Amino acid sequence: MPKNKFYVVWNGREPGIYLNWDDCRKQVDGFEGAKYKGFPTKELAEAAFHDNFGKYLTKELLAPKLIVCSNPLIGEPIQDSICVDAACKGNPGVLEYRGVDTKSGAELFRKGPFPEGTVNIGEFLGIVHALGYLKQRNLDWPVYSDSRTAIAWIKAKKIKTTLERKANNESLFTYVDRALTWLRENTWNNRVIKWETEYWGEIPADFGRK
């Protein structure tokens, strides 16, 4: 698969998203102060186009981000990957989850708020969502989560929660049912990896509400 299939032009003859390099080049060649960059997925390109171009054109983002790890056995996170995280106001409480591109931090998907859920359920749904996202796009990227519990649920293809199914969280459990069905009916080659917060800092998908 080509590395880049979508090209964002922030500053050019006609800013927009282009499906090939030749069309992108027509917008930027000879254009003073042109700002543009290629992305592997449409969602990443759309997120970047509506964001500040400076976030994507820094030197740090032109090459994989270097995370200095004090433990050589841990190593560095894989940059071409998706990170997921969940946020819950109380536990149980109002729940959201999302997935982001590890390298750029661009948000790929977000679900919620759900009136009543738990962090582990949110993390579980985030992983399944990421696996489905990657399978649909034929990407072999790994998925990172900082929840050992959610990763265990993925491996078991079932959840173990004490959260009671009620009218106010029925929509959340509907998502859980769909996720479990997807796990049973699909296969994937993507690794699901524990994010090593102790060595790498907060996961890029963190909601920043701690």
C-alpha angles and dihedrals in degrees: 000000000000113000093232125031100158127053125201120208111193096168118023143095091300115008114217146094118300128196098216140027095246092060091045092050092055088060097049110028108110092358110132113235094008114178118196143137140179126242132191097227137039092234092055091048093049092048091049095046091057092044135073108287090214089071091062102037101055118118090245091062096044087069130032112284112255115226111191107221122195092206114066090198090063098049123178131314117260108256097210094067145095123250121202132194140168133216125203128185094217122347103278094025145103105336136203132168134187145175127221138187104259096217101047102020091231111156112243100180141353131188131190161339093220114186096232128015145117134251092244092054090048092050091048093051090046092056093048091047090052093048091051091046092053095043091052090054096040092239121151094204118139123240122231125207130167092213116096089186094056091047089052090051090053092052092047092043089224138080131232109203135152091209109121118230108239140159094269094054099036091109090055093049089049087060089048091052091051091047093052091048090050091051092051095047101042141059127207140183096209116115119231106215134188112245107232100223093174091063104025103035125233116349111260091241091059113132091220095231100123 
